[in-house]
Amino acid sequence: MEWFKEIYNIIMKKSKNMTNLAVILIIGIIILIAGNSLFGSSNKQANTSSPAQTTHTVNTKNKEKDYGEQLEKKMEIILSEIEGVGKVSVMITFYSGTEIVPAMDTKTDETTTQENDNQGGSRKITQSQQDHQILVMNQQGGDQQPLILKEKQPIVKGVIVAAEGASDIRVKRDIHDAVKIVLGVPAHKVQVFKKR
């Protein structure tokens, strides 16, 4: 700031022309704006120039929620078709979210060193290093998405079924058996109750 005051004093002493001051201020503002835009764009280019180093996040929360809701609706539809069940509500809980397995490019470097000492002894040292990178597909519009090999659906933790006909023991057993078979869960993880 001190240098700016000195320049101002020099300009004002030599000529009292305010036009010179306005020109200097405008030039200073242009330099500040140009400097910010130049430095800002170079940082953005540095971040996007190497796609292998960028990390890709896949929003699995929405997928998990959609999967759970779809599964519950399917179960409600099929269970309501069983004789004597009536209206049904199903709630399914999961241990964890959806697991996404991306395609990986793995490079392995192995170095072997043979050492011999003066007393006739020898030793062999092997060093191994692996480098993993997620394979990326280029989409239209320049977007990049990881190449997904498979998507593992979440594992069912427990199921609650509320059904109008659950007061009948036969209907309750049928609902219980149907849920166990469809979801592949053990009997102790399925509870069936009478719907009010």
C-alpha positions as CSV (number, residue, x, y, z in Angstrom):
1,M,0.0,0.0,0.0
2,E,3.0,2.3,0.7
3,W,4.1,2.1,-3.0
4,F,0.7,3.1,-4.1
5,K,0.7,6.2,-1.9
6,E,4.2,7.2,-3.3
7,I,2.9,6.8,-6.9
8,Y,-0.1,8.9,-6.1
9,N,2.0,11.7,-4.5
10,I,4.3,11.7,-7.5
11,I,1.5,12.0,-10.0
12,M,-0.4,14.6,-8.0
13,K,2.8,16.7,-7.6
14,K,3.8,16.6,-11.2
15,S,0.4,17.3,-12.6
16,K,-2.8,17.9,-10.9
17,N,-4.6,16.1,-13.6
18,M,-7.2,13.7,-12.2
19,T,-7.4,11.9,-15.5
20,N,-3.9,10.4,-14.9
21,L,-5.1,9.1,-11.6
22,A,-8.2,7.6,-13.1
23,V,-6.2,5.9,-15.8
24,I,-3.8,4.4,-13.3
25,L,-6.7,3.1,-11.1
26,I,-8.4,1.5,-14.1
27,I,-5.1,-0.1,-15.2
28,G,-4.6,-1.5,-11.7
29,I,-8.1,-2.9,-11.6
30,I,-7.6,-4.5,-15.0
31,I,-4.4,-6.1,-13.8
32,L,-6.1,-7.5,-10.7
33,I,-9.0,-9.0,-12.6
34,A,-6.7,-10.4,-15.3
35,G,-4.4,-11.9,-12.7
36,N,-7.2,-13.6,-10.9
37,S,-8.7,-15.0,-14.1
38,L,-5.4,-16.3,-15.3
39,F,-4.4,-18.0,-12.1
40,G,-7.9,-19.3,-11.5
41,S,-8.1,-20.9,-15.0
42,S,-4.7,-22.5,-14.7
43,N,-5.8,-24.3,-11.4
44,K,-8.9,-25.6,-13.1
45,Q,-6.9,-26.9,-16.0
46,A,-4.5,-28.6,-13.7
47,N,-7.3,-30.4,-11.9
48,T,-9.1,-31.7,-15.1
49,S,-6.0,-32.6,-17.1
50,S,-5.4,-35.9,-15.4
51,P,-8.6,-38.0,-15.3
52,A,-6.8,-41.0,-13.7
53,Q,-6.1,-39.0,-10.5
54,T,-9.6,-37.7,-10.1
55,T,-11.9,-39.6,-7.7
56,H,-15.3,-40.7,-8.7
57,T,-18.1,-40.9,-6.3
58,V,-21.3,-42.7,-7.0
59,N,-24.4,-41.7,-5.2
60,T,-25.5,-45.0,-3.7
61,K,-27.9,-43.5,-1.1
62,N,-30.6,-42.8,-3.7
63,K,-30.0,-46.2,-5.3
64,E,-30.2,-48.0,-2.0
65,K,-33.4,-46.1,-1.1
66,D,-35.0,-46.9,-4.5
67,Y,-34.0,-50.5,-4.3
68,G,-35.5,-50.9,-0.8
69,E,-38.7,-49.1,-1.8
70,Q,-39.1,-51.2,-4.9
71,L,-38.5,-54.4,-3.0
72,E,-41.0,-53.4,-0.4
73,K,-43.7,-52.6,-3.0
74,K,-43.1,-55.9,-4.9
75,M,-43.4,-57.8,-1.6
76,E,-46.6,-55.9,-0.7
77,I,-48.1,-56.7,-4.1
78,I,-47.2,-60.4,-4.1
79,L,-48.2,-61.0,-0.5
80,S,-51.6,-59.3,-1.0
81,E,-52.3,-61.9,-3.7
82,I,-52.0,-64.8,-1.2
83,E,-55.4,-66.0,-0.1
84,G,-56.6,-64.5,3.2
85,V,-53.8,-62.0,3.5
86,G,-55.7,-58.8,2.6
87,K,-54.0,-55.4,2.8
88,V,-50.2,-55.6,3.5
89,S,-47.5,-53.3,4.6
90,V,-43.8,-54.4,4.4
91,M,-40.7,-52.8,5.9
92,I,-37.2,-54.1,5.0
93,T,-34.0,-53.1,6.6
94,F,-30.5,-53.7,5.3
95,Y,-27.0,-54.2,6.9
96,S,-25.2,-51.9,4.5
97,G,-25.6,-49.9,1.3
98,T,-25.2,-51.0,-2.3
99,E,-21.6,-52.0,-3.1
100,I,-20.3,-50.8,-6.4
101,V,-17.3,-52.7,-7.9
102,P,-15.5,-50.6,-10.5
103,A,-13.2,-51.9,-13.2
104,M,-9.6,-51.4,-12.1
105,D,-6.4,-51.1,-14.1
106,T,-3.7,-52.8,-12.0
107,K,0.0,-52.4,-12.7
108,T,2.5,-54.5,-10.8
109,D,6.2,-53.6,-10.6
110,E,8.5,-56.3,-9.2
111,T,12.2,-55.8,-8.5
112,T,14.5,-58.6,-7.5
113,T,18.0,-57.9,-6.1
114,Q,20.7,-60.6,-5.6
115,E,23.4,-59.7,-3.0
116,N,26.5,-61.7,-2.3
117,D,28.9,-61.1,0.6
118,N,32.6,-61.8,0.9
119,Q,32.1,-64.9,3.1
120,G,30.1,-66.8,0.4
121,G,26.6,-65.9,1.7
122,S,23.9,-64.6,-0.6
123,R,20.5,-63.2,-0.2
124,K,17.7,-62.4,-2.6
125,I,15.4,-59.4,-2.0
126,T,12.2,-59.1,-3.9
127,Q,10.1,-55.9,-3.8
128,S,6.7,-55.6,-5.3
129,Q,4.6,-52.5,-5.9
130,Q,1.0,-52.3,-7.2
131,D,-0.7,-49.3,-8.7
132,H,-4.5,-49.4,-9.0
133,Q,-6.5,-46.9,-11.1
134,I,-10.2,-46.9,-11.8
135,L,-11.1,-47.2,-15.4
136,V,-13.1,-44.3,-16.7
137,M,-15.6,-44.0,-19.6
138,N,-16.1,-40.8,-21.4
139,Q,-19.7,-39.8,-21.8
140,Q,-21.3,-37.3,-24.2
141,G,-20.7,-33.8,-23.1
142,G,-17.3,-34.5,-21.7
143,D,-18.5,-36.2,-18.5
144,Q,-16.5,-39.1,-17.1
145,Q,-18.0,-42.0,-15.3
146,P,-16.3,-45.0,-13.7
147,L,-16.7,-48.3,-15.6
148,I,-18.8,-50.5,-13.2
149,L,-18.2,-54.2,-13.3
150,K,-21.0,-55.2,-11.0
151,E,-23.3,-53.8,-8.3
152,K,-23.9,-55.8,-5.2
153,Q,-27.3,-55.2,-3.7
154,P,-27.5,-54.7,0.1
155,I,-28.0,-57.7,2.4
156,V,-31.4,-57.8,4.1
157,K,-31.1,-57.4,7.9
158,G,-34.7,-57.9,8.8
159,V,-38.3,-57.8,7.6
160,I,-41.6,-56.7,9.3
161,V,-44.9,-57.5,7.6
162,A,-48.2,-56.2,8.8
163,A,-51.2,-57.9,7.2
164,E,-55.0,-57.9,7.8
165,G,-55.2,-61.7,7.7
166,A,-52.2,-62.3,10.0
167,S,-54.6,-63.4,12.9
168,D,-55.1,-66.7,11.0
169,I,-52.1,-69.0,11.8
170,R,-52.1,-70.6,8.4
171,V,-52.0,-67.2,6.6
172,K,-49.3,-66.0,9.0
173,R,-47.2,-69.1,8.2
174,D,-47.7,-68.5,4.5
175,I,-46.6,-64.9,4.7
176,H,-43.6,-65.9,6.8
177,D,-42.6,-68.7,4.4
178,A,-43.0,-66.5,1.3
179,V,-40.8,-63.7,2.7
180,K,-38.1,-66.2,3.8
181,I,-38.0,-67.8,0.3
182,V,-38.1,-64.5,-1.7
183,L,-35.5,-62.6,0.3
184,G,-33.4,-65.6,1.4
185,V,-33.4,-64.6,5.1
186,P,-33.6,-66.9,8.1
187,A,-36.9,-67.4,10.0
188,H,-35.8,-65.4,13.0
189,K,-35.3,-62.2,10.9
190,V,-38.9,-62.2,9.7
191,Q,-41.8,-61.0,11.9
192,V,-45.5,-61.0,10.8
193,F,-48.1,-59.0,12.6
194,K,-51.9,-58.4,12.3
195,K,-52.6,-55.1,10.6
196,R,-55.1,-52.8,12.4
